[in-house]
C-alpha cells in the first residue's frame, strides 16, 4: 500500500479516485468518488484511503489471520429469532450522500421507488446469507474452507453496507442518486499525474523488498494504457 501512503502525503483527488478504484471494495463509493470532487467526497475519500492504509500496514493481505478475519464480524452473531431486524438497526450506517438541490421529476421518483424496493429485498436476502455464514464458520476447521467463509462474510457485510447507503439516501431525499458521470479532468493534467504515478511505481519495483509487485506492475500497465488513450483524444481534438 505504499502508493496509498504516498498519496496521503499529497492527496490529489483525481489520483486518489484512481487508487480507490484499484484498492477500494465499496462499489457505491467508487461511483460516488468518480462522479466528481466535492466537500463530502474529499473527506470520505481520505477517510477510506487511511482505512485501507491502516489495514495494509497492520497485517498485510498475505499474513491475514484466518481466525481474525472471521472474528472481525463476530459481533454480527445473535441467537435471537429476529436476527435480521436487530442487525438492520445496529449496522445501519449514516447517510453517505448529500441531497441534491434540484427536485427530481415524478417519473424518476416512481422509477426509483421500484429500485428502492428491490434494494430492500436484496438487503434482507444478504442478512439471511450472513446469518447462515456466521453459523457455518463455527463448524469449519482451520484452513482453506474457513478462510473462504471469512472472505464471504467480509464481502456480504460490505454489500449490506452499500445497500444501507442507498436506502438512507432514499429515506432522506425520496429518490436515488443518478448514475455517476465521469469527471471532466483536463487530459494533460491527468497525463502528468499518471506519469508521476508510473515513476513512483517503477521506483518501488526496483526495491527487492517490494511485496506488491504484481499489483504495482498492473498499475503501471493500466496507467500507460490510459496515457495512450488520453494522447489519442488530444490529437483528435487538435
MODELLER restraints for C-alpha pairs under 7 A, 6 or more apart:
rsr = mdl.restraints
at = mdl.atoms
rsr.add(forms.Gaussian(group=physical.xy_distance, feature=features.Distance(at['CA:1:A'], at['CA:53:A']), mean=6.12, stdev=0.5))
rsr.add(forms.Gaussian(group=physical.xy_distance, feature=features.Distance(at['CA:1:A'], at['CA:56:A']), mean=6.15, stdev=0.5))
rsr.add(forms.Gaussian(group=physical.xy_distance, feature=features.Distance(at['CA:4:A'], at['CA:49:A']), mean=6.68, stdev=0.5))
rsr.add(forms.Gaussian(group=physical.xy_distance, feature=features.Distance(at['CA:4:A'], at['CA:53:A']), mean=6.42, stdev=0.5))
rsr.add(forms.Gaussian(group=physical.xy_distance, feature=features.Distance(at['CA:5:A'], at['CA:53:A']), mean=6.45, stdev=0.5))
rsr.add(forms.Gaussian(group=physical.xy_distance, feature=features.Distance(at['CA:7:A'], at['CA:16:A']), mean=6.89, stdev=0.5))
rsr.add(forms.Gaussian(group=physical.xy_distance, feature=features.Distance(at['CA:13:A'], at['CA:42:A']), mean=6.96, stdev=0.5))
rsr.add(forms.Gaussian(group=physical.xy_distance, feature=features.Distance(at['CA:17:A'], at['CA:33:A']), mean=6.14, stdev=0.5))
rsr.add(forms.Gaussian(group=physical.xy_distance, feature=features.Distance(at['CA:17:A'], at['CA:34:A']), mean=6.50, stdev=0.5))
rsr.add(forms.Gaussian(group=physical.xy_distance, feature=features.Distance(at['CA:20:A'], at['CA:30:A']), mean=6.93, stdev=0.5))
rsr.add(forms.Gaussian(group=physical.xy_distance, feature=features.Distance(at['CA:21:A'], at['CA:30:A']), mean=6.04, stdev=0.5))
rsr.add(forms.Gaussian(group=physical.xy_distance, feature=features.Distance(at['CA:26:A'], at['CA:158:A']), mean=6.88, stdev=0.5))
rsr.add(forms.Gaussian(group=physical.xy_distance, feature=features.Distance(at['CA:28:A'], at['CA:162:A']), mean=6.13, stdev=0.5))
rsr.add(forms.Gaussian(group=physical.xy_distance, feature=features.Distance(at['CA:31:A'], at['CA:180:A']), mean=5.74, stdev=0.5))
rsr.add(forms.Gaussian(group=physical.xy_distance, feature=features.Distance(at['CA:32:A'], at['CA:180:A']), mean=6.56, stdev=0.5))
rsr.add(forms.Gaussian(group=physical.xy_distance, feature=features.Distance(at['CA:33:A'], at['CA:41:A']), mean=5.90, stdev=0.5))
rsr.add(forms.Gaussian(group=physical.xy_distance, feature=features.Distance(at['CA:34:A'], at['CA:180:A']), mean=6.69, stdev=0.5))
rsr.add(forms.Gaussian(group=physical.xy_distance, feature=features.Distance(at['CA:34:A'], at['CA:182:A']), mean=5.73, stdev=0.5))
rsr.add(forms.Gaussian(group=physical.xy_distance, feature=features.Distance(at['CA:34:A'], at['CA:183:A']), mean=6.35, stdev=0.5))
rsr.add(forms.Gaussian(group=physical.xy_distance, feature=features.Distance(at['CA:35:A'], at['CA:180:A']), mean=4.68, stdev=0.5))
rsr.add(forms.Gaussian(group=physical.xy_distance, feature=features.Distance(at['CA:35:A'], at['CA:181:A']), mean=5.05, stdev=0.5))
rsr.add(forms.Gaussian(group=physical.xy_distance, feature=features.Distance(at['CA:35:A'], at['CA:182:A']), mean=5.51, stdev=0.5))
rsr.add(forms.Gaussian(group=physical.xy_distance, feature=features.Distance(at['CA:35:A'], at['CA:183:A']), mean=5.76, stdev=0.5))
rsr.add(forms.Gaussian(group=physical.xy_distance, feature=features.Distance(at['CA:36:A'], at['CA:183:A']), mean=5.00, stdev=0.5))
rsr.add(forms.Gaussian(group=physical.xy_distance, feature=features.Distance(at['CA:66:A'], at['CA:146:A']), mean=6.97, stdev=0.5))
rsr.add(forms.Gaussian(group=physical.xy_distance, feature=features.Distance(at['CA:66:A'], at['CA:147:A']), mean=5.35, stdev=0.5))
rsr.add(forms.Gaussian(group=physical.xy_distance, feature=features.Distance(at['CA:69:A'], at['CA:150:A']), mean=5.87, stdev=0.5))
rsr.add(forms.Gaussian(group=physical.xy_distance, feature=features.Distance(at['CA:70:A'], at['CA:150:A']), mean=4.66, stdev=0.5))
rsr.add(forms.Gaussian(group=physical.xy_distance, feature=features.Distance(at['CA:77:A'], at['CA:134:A']), mean=6.47, stdev=0.5))
rsr.add(forms.Gaussian(group=physical.xy_distance, feature=features.Distance(at['CA:84:A'], at['CA:124:A']), mean=6.99, stdev=0.5))
rsr.add(forms.Gaussian(group=physical.xy_distance, feature=features.Distance(at['CA:84:A'], at['CA:127:A']), mean=5.85, stdev=0.5))
rsr.add(forms.Gaussian(group=physical.xy_distance, feature=features.Distance(at['CA:92:A'], at['CA:164:A']), mean=6.12, stdev=0.5))
rsr.add(forms.Gaussian(group=physical.xy_distance, feature=features.Distance(at['CA:93:A'], at['CA:161:A']), mean=6.88, stdev=0.5))
rsr.add(forms.Gaussian(group=physical.xy_distance, feature=features.Distance(at['CA:93:A'], at['CA:164:A']), mean=6.58, stdev=0.5))
rsr.add(forms.Gaussian(group=physical.xy_distance, feature=features.Distance(at['CA:93:A'], at['CA:165:A']), mean=6.73, stdev=0.5))
rsr.add(forms.Gaussian(group=physical.xy_distance, feature=features.Distance(at['CA:95:A'], at['CA:165:A']), mean=5.95, stdev=0.5))
rsr.add(forms.Gaussian(group=physical.xy_distance, feature=features.Distance(at['CA:95:A'], at['CA:168:A']), mean=5.22, stdev=0.5))
rsr.add(forms.Gaussian(group=physical.xy_distance, feature=features.Distance(at['CA:95:A'], at['CA:169:A']), mean=6.09, stdev=0.5))
rsr.add(forms.Gaussian(group=physical.xy_distance, feature=features.Distance(at['CA:96:A'], at['CA:165:A']), mean=5.97, stdev=0.5))
rsr.add(forms.Gaussian(group=physical.xy_distance, feature=features.Distance(at['CA:97:A'], at['CA:169:A']), mean=6.50, stdev=0.5))
rsr.add(forms.Gaussian(group=physical.xy_distance, feature=features.Distance(at['CA:99:A'], at['CA:173:A']), mean=6.32, stdev=0.5))
rsr.add(forms.Gaussian(group=physical.xy_distance, feature=features.Distance(at['CA:109:A'], at['CA:175:A']), mean=5.36, stdev=0.5))
rsr.add(forms.Gaussian(group=physical.xy_distance, feature=features.Distance(at['CA:112:A'], at['CA:175:A']), mean=5.75, stdev=0.5))
rsr.add(forms.Gaussian(group=physical.xy_distance, feature=features.Distance(at['CA:112:A'], at['CA:176:A']), mean=5.87, stdev=0.5))
rsr.add(forms.Gaussian(group=physical.xy_distance, feature=features.Distance(at['CA:116:A'], at['CA:167:A']), mean=6.81, stdev=0.5))
rsr.add(forms.Gaussian(group=physical.xy_distance, feature=features.Distance(at['CA:119:A'], at['CA:163:A']), mean=6.20, stdev=0.5))
rsr.add(forms.Gaussian(group=physical.xy_distance, feature=features.Distance(at['CA:123:A'], at['CA:160:A']), mean=5.74, stdev=0.5))
rsr.add(forms.Gaussian(group=physical.xy_distance, feature=features.Distance(at['CA:123:A'], at['CA:163:A']), mean=6.01, stdev=0.5))
rsr.add(forms.Gaussian(group=physical.xy_distance, feature=features.Distance(at['CA:126:A'], at['CA:156:A']), mean=6.44, stdev=0.5))
rsr.add(forms.Gaussian(group=physical.xy_distance, feature=features.Distance(at['CA:126:A'], at['CA:160:A']), mean=6.46, stdev=0.5))
rsr.add(forms.Gaussian(group=physical.xy_distance, feature=features.Distance(at['CA:130:A'], at['CA:153:A']), mean=6.37, stdev=0.5))
rsr.add(forms.Gaussian(group=physical.xy_distance, feature=features.Distance(at['CA:130:A'], at['CA:156:A']), mean=6.45, stdev=0.5))
rsr.add(forms.Gaussian(group=physical.xy_distance, feature=features.Distance(at['CA:133:A'], at['CA:149:A']), mean=6.76, stdev=0.5))
rsr.add(forms.Gaussian(group=physical.xy_distance, feature=features.Distance(at['CA:133:A'], at['CA:153:A']), mean=6.51, stdev=0.5))
rsr.add(forms.Gaussian(group=physical.xy_distance, feature=features.Distance(at['CA:137:A'], at['CA:146:A']), mean=6.34, stdev=0.5))
rsr.add(forms.Gaussian(group=physical.xy_distance, feature=features.Distance(at['CA:137:A'], at['CA:149:A']), mean=6.46, stdev=0.5))
rsr.add(forms.Gaussian(group=physical.xy_distance, feature=features.Distance(at['CA:140:A'], at['CA:146:A']), mean=5.69, stdev=0.5))
rsr.add(forms.Gaussian(group=physical.xy_distance, feature=features.Distance(at['CA:166:A'], at['CA:176:A']), mean=6.87, stdev=0.5))
rsr.add(forms.Gaussian(group=physical.xy_distance, feature=features.Distance(at['CA:169:A'], at['CA:176:A']), mean=6.44, stdev=0.5))
rsr.add(forms.Gaussian(group=physical.xy_distance, feature=features.Distance(at['CA:170:A'], at['CA:176:A']), mean=5.44, stdev=0.5))
rsr.add(forms.Gaussian(group=physical.xy_distance, feature=features.Distance(at['CA:187:A'], at['CA:230:A']), mean=5.98, stdev=0.5))
rsr.add(forms.Gaussian(group=physical.xy_distance, feature=features.Distance(at['CA:191:A'], at['CA:227:A']), mean=5.68, stdev=0.5))
rsr.add(forms.Gaussian(group=physical.xy_distance, feature=features.Distance(at['CA:194:A'], at['CA:223:A']), mean=5.89, stdev=0.5))
rsr.add(forms.Gaussian(group=physical.xy_distance, feature=features.Distance(at['CA:198:A'], at['CA:220:A']), mean=5.43, stdev=0.5))
rsr.add(forms.Gaussian(group=physical.xy_distance, feature=features.Distance(at['CA:198:A'], at['CA:223:A']), mean=6.97, stdev=0.5))
rsr.add(forms.Gaussian(group=physical.xy_distance, feature=features.Distance(at['CA:201:A'], at['CA:216:A']), mean=6.04, stdev=0.5))
rsr.add(forms.Gaussian(group=physical.xy_distance, feature=features.Distance(at['CA:201:A'], at['CA:220:A']), mean=6.78, stdev=0.5))
rsr.add(forms.Gaussian(group=physical.xy_distance, feature=features.Distance(at['CA:204:A'], at['CA:210:A']), mean=6.21, stdev=0.5))
rsr.add(forms.Gaussian(group=physical.xy_distance, feature=features.Distance(at['CA:205:A'], at['CA:213:A']), mean=6.39, stdev=0.5))
